[in-house]
Amino acid sequence: MGSEWLPVPETAANGSATAAQIEGIPLFLIPKTIADQIRKKQNSVFLITVKRNFMHQYTVIVETHDEYNQRVNTEVPVRS
């Protein structure tokens, strides 16, 4: 179907993370997509994000705890 598996942009710049961002998922395939990612990452899944896009298409992002920490630490500026 027009689904694409892409690295999450914030973690792809680092090169060491493997968070999955799946775009263009129709609503009825969201449970299967999430189940596939849980099987792939097993017990390391920390955060699953589903965003609605244009025309009833969704983006699913599956992150481990380490991937989440890397993304959050790069987004929050450090105060001196």
Rosetta silent file (secondary structure, phi, psi, omega in degrees, C-alpha in Angstrom):
SEQUENCE: MGSEWLPVPETAANGSATAAQIEGIPLFLIPKTIADQIRKKQNSVFLITVKRNFMHQYTVIVETHDEYNQRVNTEVPVRS
SCORE:     score description
SCORE:     0.000 S_00000001
   1 L     0.000 -176.500 -175.567    0.000    0.000    0.000 S_00000001
   2 L   -81.384   29.218 -179.028    2.038    3.321   -0.036 S_00000001
   3 L   -78.717  142.345  177.026    3.654    2.774    3.326 S_00000001
   4 E  -127.472  136.793  176.224    7.233    3.841    3.819 S_00000001
   5 E   -99.668  116.568 -176.674    9.589    2.820    6.605 S_00000001
   6 E  -129.330  149.766  172.388   11.828    5.744    7.471 S_00000001
   7 E   -69.881  149.938  176.928   14.192    6.534   10.331 S_00000001
   8 L   -66.897  129.428 -173.463   12.907    9.207   12.696 S_00000001
   9 H   -54.079  -40.721 -177.109   14.580   12.452   11.511 S_00000001
  10 H   -64.660  -35.940 -177.174   15.887   13.483   14.932 S_00000001
  11 H   -90.849  -21.449 -179.595   17.630   10.172   15.497 S_00000001
  12 H   -67.493  -32.537  179.426   18.754    9.609   11.914 S_00000001
  13 L   -62.933  -33.701  178.585   21.156   12.563   12.149 S_00000001
  14 L   -72.140  -36.090  177.543   22.933   10.781   14.995 S_00000001
  15 L    86.498   -9.960 -175.455   23.186    7.600   12.949 S_00000001
  16 L  -104.664  -10.746 -176.731   23.066    5.253   15.934 S_00000001
  17 L   -94.144  160.236 -178.561   19.345    4.978   16.609 S_00000001
  18 L  -129.749   28.435  178.370   16.869    2.666   14.918 S_00000001
  19 L   -60.043  141.920 -178.257   13.514    4.259   15.704 S_00000001
  20 E  -104.804  131.941  173.154   10.959    3.464   13.022 S_00000001
  21 E  -120.119  114.858 -177.473    8.702    6.060   11.439 S_00000001
  22 E  -109.642  119.496 -175.915    6.091    4.511    9.191 S_00000001
  23 E  -108.260  155.022  174.299    4.155    6.979    7.050 S_00000001
  24 E    76.261   31.551 -178.653    0.986    6.661    4.984 S_00000001
  25 E   -89.357  127.066  173.479   -0.707    3.979    7.081 S_00000001
  26 E   -73.028  155.841 -174.494   -4.498    3.670    6.705 S_00000001
  27 H   -52.228  -42.709 -175.173   -6.468    3.464    9.951 S_00000001
  28 H   -70.484  -14.956  179.066   -7.264   -0.252    9.673 S_00000001
  29 H   -97.909   -2.718 -179.759   -3.545   -1.171    9.403 S_00000001
  30 H   -59.215  -48.195 -179.886   -2.371    0.723   12.505 S_00000001
  31 H   -60.142  -40.122  179.310   -2.788   -2.278   14.892 S_00000001
  32 H   -66.326  -41.593  179.648   -0.874   -4.601   12.526 S_00000001
  33 H   -62.206  -45.507  179.059    1.901   -2.035   12.052 S_00000001
  34 H   -64.750  -43.295  179.126    2.287   -1.544   15.799 S_00000001
  35 H   -61.237  -41.363  178.086    2.232   -5.317   16.425 S_00000001
  36 H   -61.137  -43.019 -179.793    4.951   -5.843   13.793 S_00000001
  37 H   -68.789  -36.512  177.205    7.172   -3.216   15.422 S_00000001
  38 H   -65.286  -41.462  176.915    6.615   -4.672   18.901 S_00000001
  39 H   -62.377  -39.373 -178.236    7.641   -8.112   17.593 S_00000001
  40 H   -69.184  -44.939 -175.867   10.723   -6.571   15.980 S_00000001
  41 H   -93.493  -10.744  177.677   11.848   -4.537   19.016 S_00000001
  42 H    54.362 -126.714 -173.339   10.436   -6.974   21.592 S_00000001
  43 H   -78.567   -1.167 -176.142   10.668   -5.741   25.193 S_00000001
  44 H   -89.797   -0.038  179.521   12.563   -2.562   24.342 S_00000001
  45 E   -67.160  127.803 -179.102    9.538   -0.567   23.058 S_00000001
  46 E  -113.641  -40.673 -173.678    9.129    2.564   25.168 S_00000001
  47 E  -142.172  132.516  174.653    6.926    4.961   23.180 S_00000001
  48 E  -121.747  122.983 -179.374    4.439    4.559   20.328 S_00000001
  49 E  -118.576  132.417  176.719    3.171    7.728   18.671 S_00000001
  50 E  -122.598  123.900 -179.979    0.375    7.841   16.083 S_00000001
  51 E  -118.846  136.374  177.060   -0.260   11.085   14.184 S_00000001
  52 E   -84.350  132.620  177.477   -3.114   11.694   11.771 S_00000001
  53 L  -108.778 -166.427 -179.429   -2.074   13.084    8.396 S_00000001
  54 H   -67.466  141.613  173.028   -4.000   14.261    5.380 S_00000001
  55 H    58.315   47.414  174.344   -6.840   12.126    3.986 S_00000001
  56 H    60.935   28.959  173.574   -7.120    9.537    6.776 S_00000001
  57 E  -104.514  147.469 -175.055   -3.490    8.476    6.533 S_00000001
  58 E  -127.070  155.391  172.508   -1.445    8.090    9.715 S_00000001
  59 E  -113.501  130.647  178.463    2.209    8.121   10.756 S_00000001
  60 E  -113.578  127.918  176.997    3.340    5.602   13.382 S_00000001
  61 E  -119.619  126.001  179.812    6.586    6.186   15.306 S_00000001
  62 E  -119.250  121.987 -176.723    7.960    3.409   17.524 S_00000001
  63 E  -126.211  148.748  170.000   10.872    4.267   19.832 S_00000001
  64 E   -87.661  172.403  179.784   12.947    2.483   22.441 S_00000001
  65 H   -62.224  -42.063  179.158   13.868    4.229   25.695 S_00000001
  66 H   -63.858  -42.490  178.643   17.367    5.034   24.389 S_00000001
  67 H   -63.845  -40.139  177.856   16.003    6.464   21.130 S_00000001
  68 H   -62.816  -46.739  179.822   13.523    8.585   23.081 S_00000001
  69 H   -61.369  -40.934  177.356   16.268    9.912   25.371 S_00000001
  70 H   -61.623  -44.257 -179.009   18.465   10.800   22.398 S_00000001
  71 H   -65.623  -44.626 -178.417   15.619   12.671   20.715 S_00000001
  72 H   -67.640  -41.374 -179.037   14.591   14.554   23.862 S_00000001
  73 H   -67.027  -28.006  176.957   18.153   15.459   24.813 S_00000001
  74 H   -82.786  -21.320 -179.181   18.809   16.962   21.389 S_00000001
  75 H   -85.149  -28.851 -175.547   15.557   18.973   21.417 S_00000001
  76 L   -93.473  117.764  178.279   15.987   20.569   24.866 S_00000001
  77 L   -69.113  144.441 -179.816   18.653   23.318   24.968 S_00000001
  78 L   -87.045  131.115  178.976   21.054   23.126   27.908 S_00000001
  79 L   -90.958  140.117  179.035   21.053   26.144   30.213 S_00000001
  80 L   -93.341    0.000    0.000   24.336   27.465   31.559 S_00000001
